[in-house]
Structures are given as C-alpha cells and as structure tokens.
C-alpha cells in the first residue's frame, strides 16, 4: 500500500485456525478465547489477536457469538472506519477467480468509497415467504425478540416504530457484518450492547440447547436493521450513504439442506439446531 496509512480496519471473527486474507486491512481475532486451552493444557493460541485482551467481554462468547469480537473492535480499535466479518464469510466487490480468497474485498477497492459512504453492509438477505419475525419465531424463540422489543420500548422508545417496521419485512442486512465510520460504529455499539446486556439480565431461558443459547448474536442481526432504519428516519444517515456489498462464503453451502431446514421450520415448527 505504498506506506499509506490505513483508514479502515476489519476484524475477522474466528474460533479456530483458518486461512486469512493477506490484505493489511484485516485483523483476525480469536473470539471466545477466554479460558480456552489446547490438548496440553496451555492457553490456546492460533497466532491471532484474542478477544480476551484489553477491554473485552470474551467470557460471554458462548451466547454472544461474534458480538464479543464486535465489542473488542469497538473498545480497542481507533480507525476512521471499523468493520466486522467472519472467517467463513466476507465482503466481495468483484469476482476475479473461482478461488474465494481471490475475491475478498481489498483495501484498494474500499478506500475510494470511504469518501462517499458512511456504512457498508452485506447485500440484503431475502426470506420471501417469511417476515424477519416469523422466520425467527419458527427457527428460534420469539420470546427473545419480544423481550428485546420491551427493552427498546423502555430504554429507546424513539426506535420502537423502526423496530415494528423492520420485523415485518421479509429481508434485512444479516450476519452482523458491517463496515462503518467510527462515530457511527461507536453509536451503534453503545446502543446494541446496552440492549443486549439488559436482555442478558432479564431474560431467563435455561433449557436452551447450546446452539439455541447463542441467541444474542441472532437478535443483533435483526436489530442492526432497526438501528439503521432509525438513523435513516431522523436523517443522520442518508440512504445514498449506505453501500451494499455482496457477501461470499469461503466454503460450499449445502443449499438443499439449508432450504429443507427453512421449510421444515416454517411448516413443521422444527427449530434449527445447527448452522449450514
């Protein structure tokens, strides 16, 4: 990058050793690092930054998922733009090759866009025959969203109209992936974690499976859209200041299995018990 100072840093949330993009814009982060050891009992070390360093909530990773990485980025990174992606899921501006890692968003591609856009999001995920609320109800537990709405109504009542509008949509920006100008990133994280910490205090669901217990990240996928909708509504962020970037998977997705699970959830009330 010819000595240019990076204006952006994107954290890659990962819980295991994995191939990582070589571009300097990326920072692999071992999420859920707190208390993890290898077969010899030594502290587990993939050679990445860990989310239990500096200011962190690593101990909540079993239920907060990649949000412990988001929190770490919020508290510990100082760049004009900060973002979060996943080790298996990245932004991609162009298809250059059949090799997924050749198509991952680069700083060279992103830098010219920073002057024009405040927020970068993955392309909308569309459910077509489900609203965001009904899909969540069929695949997880609607009580989690209902409690979140209650918390928003008390702590952030101005956001309630956005919440009610968003959950009725059949599409949204998902995966907790985003790149945002740091002031907006800070605003979002302050709002998000205030809600999630309150949810963590007030909602008791002790009988959940390990997979279903990771619901804070799933709730956050939906309410990111609430936060963004409210910013648009009050004019803090204009629609033309938001850039959608396609999301690519680094591994093959079993679309048959995924589609079958989606239909079984909707029509047979069979909740998800694993990722696809």
C-alpha positions as CSV (number, residue, x, y, z in Angstrom):
1,X,0.0,0.0,0.0
2,X,3.0,2.2,-0.6
3,X,3.2,3.3,3.0
4,X,-0.3,4.8,3.0
5,X,-1.9,4.9,6.5
6,X,-4.9,2.6,6.7
7,X,-8.2,4.4,7.2
8,X,-10.1,1.2,8.0
9,X,-9.7,-2.0,9.9
10,X,-11.9,-5.0,9.6
11,X,-11.9,-7.6,12.3
12,X,-12.3,-11.3,11.2
13,X,-14.1,-13.2,13.9
14,X,-12.9,-16.8,14.2
15,X,-12.9,-19.5,16.8
16,X,-10.3,-21.6,15.0
17,X,-7.2,-21.5,12.8
18,X,-8.2,-20.8,9.3
19,X,-6.9,-19.3,6.1
20,X,-7.0,-15.5,6.3
21,X,-6.8,-12.7,3.6
22,X,-3.3,-11.2,3.3
23,X,-4.6,-7.6,3.0
24,X,-3.4,-5.3,5.8
25,X,-7.0,-4.1,6.3
26,X,-7.9,-7.4,8.0
27,X,-7.3,-8.3,11.7
28,X,-8.0,-11.9,12.5
29,X,-9.5,-12.1,16.0
30,X,-9.8,-15.3,18.1
31,X,-13.3,-14.9,19.6
32,X,-14.2,-16.8,22.7
33,X,-10.5,-17.0,23.7
34,X,-11.1,-16.7,27.4
35,X,-10.4,-20.0,29.2
36,X,-9.6,-21.9,26.0
37,X,-6.7,-24.4,26.2
38,X,-5.0,-26.8,23.9
39,X,-4.6,-30.6,24.4
40,X,-1.6,-30.0,26.7
41,X,-3.5,-27.6,28.9
42,X,-1.7,-24.5,27.5
43,X,-3.5,-21.3,26.6
44,X,-5.0,-21.9,23.1
45,X,-3.0,-19.7,20.6
46,X,-3.7,-19.5,16.9
47,X,-1.3,-16.7,16.4
48,X,-4.2,-14.2,16.2
49,X,-5.2,-11.3,18.4
50,X,-7.5,-12.5,21.1
51,X,-10.8,-11.1,22.2
52,X,-9.9,-11.6,25.9
53,X,-7.1,-9.0,25.6
54,X,-7.5,-5.3,26.7
55,X,-11.2,-4.3,27.2
56,X,-13.4,-7.3,26.4
57,X,-16.4,-9.5,27.1
58,X,-14.8,-12.7,25.8
59,X,-16.4,-14.7,28.6
60,X,-19.8,-14.1,27.0
61,X,-18.9,-15.7,23.7
62,X,-20.8,-18.9,24.3
63,X,-24.0,-16.9,24.0
64,X,-22.9,-13.6,22.3
65,X,-21.1,-15.3,19.4
66,X,-19.2,-12.9,17.1
67,X,-20.5,-10.0,19.2
68,X,-17.5,-10.4,21.6
69,X,-15.4,-9.6,18.5
70,X,-17.6,-6.6,17.7
71,X,-17.3,-5.4,21.3
72,X,-13.5,-5.8,21.2
73,X,-13.3,-3.8,18.0
74,X,-15.4,-1.0,19.5
75,X,-13.4,-0.7,22.6
76,X,-9.9,-1.2,21.2
77,X,-9.6,0.0,17.6
78,X,-9.0,3.5,16.5
79,X,-9.5,3.9,12.8
80,X,-11.7,6.2,10.7
81,X,-13.8,3.1,9.7
82,X,-14.1,-0.2,11.6
83,X,-15.8,-3.4,10.5
84,X,-16.6,-7.0,11.3
85,X,-16.7,-10.1,9.1
86,X,-16.4,-13.8,9.7
87,X,-13.7,-16.3,8.8
88,X,-16.1,-18.2,6.5
89,X,-18.0,-15.1,5.2
90,X,-16.5,-12.0,3.6
91,X,-17.4,-8.9,1.6
92,X,-16.6,-9.1,-2.1
93,X,-16.7,-6.3,-4.7
94,X,-15.7,-8.3,-7.8
95,X,-15.4,-11.9,-8.9
96,X,-11.8,-12.3,-10.1
97,X,-11.4,-16.1,-9.7
98,X,-13.1,-19.3,-8.7
99,X,-10.8,-19.2,-5.7
100,X,-12.9,-17.4,-3.0
101,X,-9.9,-15.8,-1.3
102,X,-9.0,-14.1,-4.5
103,X,-12.4,-12.3,-4.4
104,X,-12.3,-10.9,-0.9
105,X,-12.7,-7.2,-0.6
106,X,-9.4,-5.3,-0.5
107,X,-8.4,-2.0,1.0
108,X,-7.6,-0.8,-2.6
109,X,-11.2,-1.4,-3.5
110,X,-12.7,0.0,-0.3
111,X,-10.6,3.2,0.1
112,X,-12.1,5.2,-2.8
113,X,-15.6,4.5,-1.4
114,X,-14.9,5.9,2.1
115,X,-15.3,9.4,0.9
116,X,-18.9,8.7,-0.3
117,X,-20.3,6.2,2.1
118,X,-20.8,6.1,5.9
119,X,-22.0,2.5,6.2
120,X,-21.2,-0.7,4.3
121,X,-23.5,-3.7,4.6
122,X,-23.9,-7.1,3.0
123,X,-26.5,-7.4,0.3
124,X,-30.0,-7.9,1.7
125,X,-30.9,-11.5,2.7
126,X,-34.4,-12.2,1.5
127,X,-36.8,-14.7,3.1
128,X,-39.6,-14.2,0.6
129,X,-42.3,-16.3,2.4
130,X,-41.3,-15.2,5.9
131,X,-41.0,-11.9,7.7
132,X,-38.0,-11.4,9.9
133,X,-40.2,-12.0,12.9
134,X,-41.9,-15.1,11.7
135,X,-38.7,-16.7,10.5
136,X,-37.1,-16.1,13.9
137,X,-40.2,-17.5,15.6
138,X,-40.1,-20.6,13.5
139,X,-36.3,-21.2,13.8
140,X,-35.6,-19.9,17.3
141,X,-37.7,-18.5,20.1
142,X,-39.9,-15.4,19.6
143,X,-39.7,-14.6,23.3
144,X,-36.2,-13.3,22.7
145,X,-37.4,-10.7,20.2
146,X,-40.4,-9.9,22.3
147,X,-38.2,-9.1,25.3
148,X,-35.9,-7.1,23.1
149,X,-38.8,-5.0,21.9
150,X,-39.9,-4.4,25.5
151,X,-36.3,-3.2,26.4
152,X,-36.3,-0.9,23.4
153,X,-39.7,0.5,24.3
154,X,-38.3,1.4,27.7
155,X,-34.7,2.5,27.0
156,X,-35.0,3.7,23.4
157,X,-38.7,4.4,22.7
158,X,-37.9,6.6,19.7
159,X,-36.7,3.4,18.0
160,X,-39.9,1.5,18.5
161,X,-41.5,2.4,15.2
162,X,-38.4,1.3,13.4
163,X,-38.5,-2.0,15.3
164,X,-42.1,-2.7,14.4
165,X,-41.5,-1.8,10.8
166,X,-38.3,-3.9,10.4
167,X,-39.6,-7.2,12.0
168,X,-42.5,-7.2,9.4
169,X,-40.0,-7.0,6.5
170,X,-39.1,-10.2,4.6
171,X,-35.5,-9.0,4.2
172,X,-32.7,-7.5,6.1
173,X,-28.9,-6.9,6.4
174,X,-27.8,-10.0,8.3
175,X,-24.7,-11.8,9.7
176,X,-23.6,-8.9,12.0
177,X,-21.4,-7.9,9.1
178,X,-20.7,-4.2,8.5
179,X,-18.1,-1.5,8.0
180,X,-18.9,1.9,9.4
181,X,-17.4,5.2,10.0
182,X,-16.1,5.1,13.6
183,X,-18.5,7.6,15.1
184,X,-21.5,5.7,13.7
185,X,-19.8,2.4,14.8
186,X,-19.5,3.7,18.3
187,X,-23.1,4.9,18.4
188,X,-24.4,1.6,17.2
189,X,-22.3,-0.5,19.6
190,X,-23.2,1.7,22.5
191,X,-26.9,1.2,21.7
192,X,-26.6,-2.5,20.8
193,X,-24.7,-3.6,23.9
194,X,-26.8,-1.6,26.2
195,X,-29.8,-3.6,24.9
196,X,-28.0,-6.9,24.9
197,X,-26.7,-6.6,28.4
198,X,-30.2,-5.7,29.6
199,X,-31.5,-8.7,27.7
200,X,-28.9,-10.9,29.4
201,X,-30.0,-9.7,32.8
202,X,-33.7,-10.0,32.3
203,X,-34.4,-13.0,30.0
204,X,-34.0,-16.4,31.5
205,X,-34.2,-19.4,29.2
206,X,-32.1,-22.1,31.0
207,X,-33.4,-25.1,28.9
208,X,-32.0,-24.0,25.6
209,X,-29.6,-26.2,23.7
210,X,-26.0,-24.9,23.1
211,X,-26.9,-23.8,19.6
212,X,-30.1,-22.1,20.6
213,X,-28.4,-20.4,23.5
214,X,-26.3,-18.4,21.1
215,X,-29.2,-16.0,20.5
216,X,-27.8,-12.6,21.3
217,X,-26.0,-12.6,18.0
218,X,-29.1,-13.6,16.2
219,X,-31.2,-10.9,17.9
220,X,-28.5,-8.4,17.0
221,X,-28.7,-9.4,13.3
222,X,-32.2,-8.1,13.3
223,X,-31.9,-5.0,15.4
224,X,-28.9,-3.8,13.4
225,X,-31.6,-3.1,10.8
226,X,-33.7,-1.3,13.5
227,X,-30.8,1.0,14.4
228,X,-30.0,1.7,10.7
229,X,-33.7,2.4,9.9
230,X,-33.9,4.9,12.7
231,X,-30.8,6.7,11.6
232,X,-32.3,7.0,8.1
233,X,-35.6,8.2,9.5
234,X,-34.0,11.0,11.5
235,X,-31.6,11.9,8.7
236,X,-28.4,11.0,10.5
237,X,-27.6,8.6,7.6
238,X,-29.0,9.0,4.2
239,X,-29.9,6.0,2.0
240,X,-27.3,7.0,-0.6
241,X,-24.6,6.9,2.2
242,X,-25.2,3.2,2.6
243,X,-23.3,0.8,0.3
244,X,-24.4,-2.8,-0.1
245,X,-21.6,-5.2,-0.9
246,X,-22.2,-8.8,-1.9
247,X,-21.3,-11.5,0.7
248,X,-19.3,-14.6,-0.3
249,X,-18.9,-17.9,1.5
250,X,-15.4,-19.4,1.8
251,X,-16.8,-22.9,2.0
252,X,-19.6,-24.5,0.0
253,X,-23.1,-24.0,1.4
254,X,-25.4,-27.0,1.3
255,X,-28.4,-25.1,-0.1
256,X,-30.5,-28.3,-0.2
257,X,-30.1,-28.9,3.5
258,X,-30.5,-25.2,4.2
259,X,-33.6,-24.9,2.1
260,X,-35.1,-28.0,3.6
261,X,-34.5,-26.8,7.2
262,X,-36.1,-23.5,6.3
263,X,-39.3,-25.1,5.0
264,X,-39.4,-27.6,7.9
265,X,-39.1,-24.7,10.4
266,X,-41.9,-22.8,8.7
267,X,-44.4,-25.6,8.1
268,X,-43.4,-28.2,10.7
269,X,-42.2,-25.9,13.5
270,X,-38.9,-27.7,13.6
271,X,-36.3,-25.2,15.0
272,X,-32.8,-25.0,13.8
273,X,-30.2,-27.0,15.8
274,X,-27.1,-26.2,13.8
275,X,-25.5,-24.0,11.1
276,X,-25.5,-24.9,7.5
